[in-house]
Amino acid sequence: MNISAVMKFAKTLLDIPYIWWTGTEEDDMFYCDSIPSIEIMKTKGINCAGFINLLILYSGKTINHNHIIPRGGTGFWFVEFSTQKVLQKIDYNKTYPNGTLLFRTYKDVEDQGHFAVIYDQTQNKIIHAYADHGVGITDMVNEYAPVDYYEYIVEPKDWLF
């Protein structure tokens, strides 16, 4: 598996509608166990964490059960990436390779954090699931994510492979 294959898979998820995490879901809204059909995802929806979890599963990795916080969400991944010591403070002056995970941590119910993946480093394009749209490709800095919005990056080797 390589970044190109993962990004090709990510593109198949374009336009799946966004769904907010409410903390009351009884099913696996973060897609931590398996990759459902596109039809199921279009009906159920996806959030930013569910999107990256699908990429992780597609790359052949599994998502562990070691935490008491909601598995697969932004809080879960902050603990997981911190424990693995792979979070790096973002440097907006640096160019990161395709497949780099951009990360904003969970703050509260109104600001649940965010994930995006660098899709095209030469044009500063990212792919992510975002509110009021769903899965899409946008500029890294945009109306939803101004400069300094993201706090951390995780290199592709540390989250996908």
Contacts in CASP RR format, 6 or more apart in sequence:
PFRMAT RR
TARGET T0000
AUTHOR 0000-0000-0000
METHOD contacts of the structure
MODEL  1
MNISAVMKFAKTLLDIPYIWWTGTEEDDMFYCDSIPSIEIMKTKGINCAG
FINLLILYSGKTINHNHIIPRGGTGFWFVEFSTQKVLQKIDYNKTYPNGT
LLFRTYKDVEDQGHFAVIYDQTQNKIIHAYADHGVGITDMVNEYAPVDYY
EYIVEPKDWLF
1 58 0 8 1.000
1 59 0 8 1.000
1 60 0 8 1.000
1 160 0 8 1.000
1 161 0 8 1.000
3 97 0 8 1.000
3 98 0 8 1.000
3 99 0 8 1.000
3 156 0 8 1.000
3 160 0 8 1.000
6 55 0 8 1.000
6 58 0 8 1.000
6 59 0 8 1.000
6 99 0 8 1.000
6 160 0 8 1.000
7 98 0 8 1.000
7 99 0 8 1.000
7 117 0 8 1.000
7 119 0 8 1.000
7 127 0 8 1.000
9 54 0 8 1.000
9 55 0 8 1.000
9 58 0 8 1.000
10 51 0 8 1.000
10 55 0 8 1.000
10 117 0 8 1.000
10 119 0 8 1.000
10 127 0 8 1.000
10 135 0 8 1.000
11 127 0 8 1.000
12 38 0 8 1.000
13 38 0 8 1.000
13 41 0 8 1.000
13 46 0 8 1.000
13 51 0 8 1.000
13 54 0 8 1.000
13 129 0 8 1.000
13 135 0 8 1.000
14 135 0 8 1.000
14 136 0 8 1.000
14 137 0 8 1.000
15 134 0 8 1.000
15 135 0 8 1.000
15 136 0 8 1.000
16 38 0 8 1.000
16 41 0 8 1.000
16 42 0 8 1.000
16 45 0 8 1.000
16 46 0 8 1.000
16 129 0 8 1.000
16 134 0 8 1.000
16 135 0 8 1.000
17 42 0 8 1.000
17 45 0 8 1.000
17 46 0 8 1.000
17 134 0 8 1.000
18 45 0 8 1.000
18 46 0 8 1.000
18 47 0 8 1.000
18 129 0 8 1.000
18 130 0 8 1.000
18 131 0 8 1.000
18 132 0 8 1.000
18 133 0 8 1.000
18 134 0 8 1.000
18 135 0 8 1.000
19 29 0 8 1.000
19 44 0 8 1.000
19 45 0 8 1.000
19 46 0 8 1.000
19 47 0 8 1.000
20 47 0 8 1.000
20 112 0 8 1.000
20 131 0 8 1.000
21 29 0 8 1.000
21 30 0 8 1.000
21 47 0 8 1.000
21 49 0 8 1.000
21 70 0 8 1.000
21 73 0 8 1.000
21 112 0 8 1.000
23 70 0 8 1.000
29 44 0 8 1.000
29 45 0 8 1.000
29 47 0 8 1.000
29 50 0 8 1.000
30 47 0 8 1.000
30 49 0 8 1.000
30 50 0 8 1.000
30 53 0 8 1.000
30 70 0 8 1.000
30 71 0 8 1.000
30 72 0 8 1.000
30 73 0 8 1.000
31 41 0 8 1.000
31 46 0 8 1.000
31 50 0 8 1.000
31 53 0 8 1.000
31 54 0 8 1.000
31 57 0 8 1.000
32 53 0 8 1.000
32 57 0 8 1.000
32 63 0 8 1.000
32 71 0 8 1.000
32 72 0 8 1.000
33 63 0 8 1.000
34 57 0 8 1.000
35 54 0 8 1.000
35 57 0 8 1.000
35 58 0 8 1.000
36 44 0 8 1.000
45 134 0 8 1.000
46 54 0 8 1.000
46 129 0 8 1.000
46 134 0 8 1.000
46 135 0 8 1.000
47 129 0 8 1.000
48 74 0 8 1.000
48 113 0 8 1.000
48 114 0 8 1.000
48 115 0 8 1.000
48 116 0 8 1.000
48 128 0 8 1.000
48 129 0 8 1.000
48 130 0 8 1.000
49 72 0 8 1.000
49 73 0 8 1.000
49 74 0 8 1.000
49 76 0 8 1.000
49 77 0 8 1.000
49 115 0 8 1.000
50 72 0 8 1.000
50 73 0 8 1.000
50 129 0 8 1.000
51 115 0 8 1.000
51 128 0 8 1.000
51 129 0 8 1.000
51 135 0 8 1.000
52 77 0 8 1.000
52 101 0 8 1.000
52 115 0 8 1.000
52 117 0 8 1.000
52 159 0 8 1.000
53 63 0 8 1.000
53 72 0 8 1.000
53 73 0 8 1.000
55 117 0 8 1.000
55 160 0 8 1.000
56 63 0 8 1.000
56 159 0 8 1.000
56 160 0 8 1.000
57 63 0 8 1.000
59 160 0 8 1.000
59 161 0 8 1.000
61 160 0 8 1.000
61 161 0 8 1.000
63 71 0 8 1.000
63 72 0 8 1.000
64 80 0 8 1.000
65 71 0 8 1.000
66 80 0 8 1.000
67 76 0 8 1.000
67 79 0 8 1.000
67 80 0 8 1.000
69 75 0 8 1.000
69 76 0 8 1.000
69 79 0 8 1.000
70 76 0 8 1.000
73 106 0 8 1.000
74 103 0 8 1.000
74 104 0 8 1.000
74 105 0 8 1.000
74 106 0 8 1.000
74 112 0 8 1.000
74 113 0 8 1.000
74 114 0 8 1.000
74 115 0 8 1.000
75 105 0 8 1.000
75 106 0 8 1.000
77 103 0 8 1.000
77 115 0 8 1.000
78 87 0 8 1.000
78 103 0 8 1.000
78 105 0 8 1.000
78 106 0 8 1.000
81 87 0 8 1.000
81 103 0 8 1.000
81 152 0 8 1.000
81 154 0 8 1.000
81 158 0 8 1.000
81 159 0 8 1.000
84 158 0 8 1.000
86 154 0 8 1.000
86 155 0 8 1.000
86 158 0 8 1.000
86 159 0 8 1.000
87 103 0 8 1.000
87 152 0 8 1.000
87 153 0 8 1.000
87 154 0 8 1.000
88 152 0 8 1.000
88 153 0 8 1.000
88 154 0 8 1.000
88 155 0 8 1.000
89 151 0 8 1.000
89 152 0 8 1.000
90 102 0 8 1.000
90 150 0 8 1.000
90 151 0 8 1.000
90 152 0 8 1.000
90 153 0 8 1.000
92 147 0 8 1.000
92 148 0 8 1.000
95 121 0 8 1.000
96 118 0 8 1.000
96 121 0 8 1.000
96 153 0 8 1.000
96 155 0 8 1.000
97 118 0 8 1.000
97 121 0 8 1.000
97 155 0 8 1.000
97 156 0 8 1.000
98 118 0 8 1.000
98 119 0 8 1.000
98 120 0 8 1.000
98 121 0 8 1.000
98 156 0 8 1.000
99 117 0 8 1.000
99 118 0 8 1.000
99 119 0 8 1.000
99 156 0 8 1.000
99 160 0 8 1.000
100 117 0 8 1.000
100 118 0 8 1.000
100 121 0 8 1.000
100 153 0 8 1.000
100 154 0 8 1.000
100 155 0 8 1.000
100 156 0 8 1.000
101 115 0 8 1.000
101 116 0 8 1.000
101 117 0 8 1.000
101 153 0 8 1.000
101 154 0 8 1.000
101 155 0 8 1.000
101 156 0 8 1.000
101 159 0 8 1.000
102 114 0 8 1.000
102 115 0 8 1.000
102 116 0 8 1.000
102 117 0 8 1.000
102 118 0 8 1.000
102 126 0 8 1.000
102 140 0 8 1.000
102 150 0 8 1.000
102 152 0 8 1.000
102 153 0 8 1.000
103 114 0 8 1.000
103 115 0 8 1.000
103 150 0 8 1.000
103 151 0 8 1.000
103 152 0 8 1.000
103 153 0 8 1.000
103 154 0 8 1.000
104 113 0 8 1.000
104 114 0 8 1.000
104 115 0 8 1.000
104 145 0 8 1.000
104 149 0 8 1.000
104 150 0 8 1.000
104 151 0 8 1.000
104 152 0 8 1.000
105 113 0 8 1.000
105 151 0 8 1.000
105 152 0 8 1.000
106 112 0 8 1.000
106 113 0 8 1.000
107 113 0 8 1.000
114 128 0 8 1.000
114 130 0 8 1.000
114 145 0 8 1.000
114 149 0 8 1.000
114 150 0 8 1.000
115 128 0 8 1.000
116 126 0 8 1.000
116 127 0 8 1.000
116 128 0 8 1.000
116 130 0 8 1.000
116 140 0 8 1.000
116 145 0 8 1.000
116 150 0 8 1.000
117 126 0 8 1.000
117 127 0 8 1.000
117 128 0 8 1.000
118 125 0 8 1.000
118 126 0 8 1.000
118 140 0 8 1.000
119 125 0 8 1.000
119 126 0 8 1.000
119 127 0 8 1.000
119 137 0 8 1.000
120 137 0 8 1.000
124 139 0 8 1.000
124 140 0 8 1.000
124 141 0 8 1.000
125 137 0 8 1.000
125 138 0 8 1.000
125 139 0 8 1.000
125 140 0 8 1.000
126 137 0 8 1.000
126 138 0 8 1.000
126 139 0 8 1.000
126 140 0 8 1.000
127 135 0 8 1.000
127 136 0 8 1.000
127 137 0 8 1.000
128 135 0 8 1.000
128 136 0 8 1.000
128 138 0 8 1.000
129 135 0 8 1.000
129 136 0 8 1.000
130 136 0 8 1.000
130 138 0 8 1.000
130 144 0 8 1.000
131 144 0 8 1.000
138 144 0 8 1.000
141 147 0 8 1.000
141 149 0 8 1.000
END
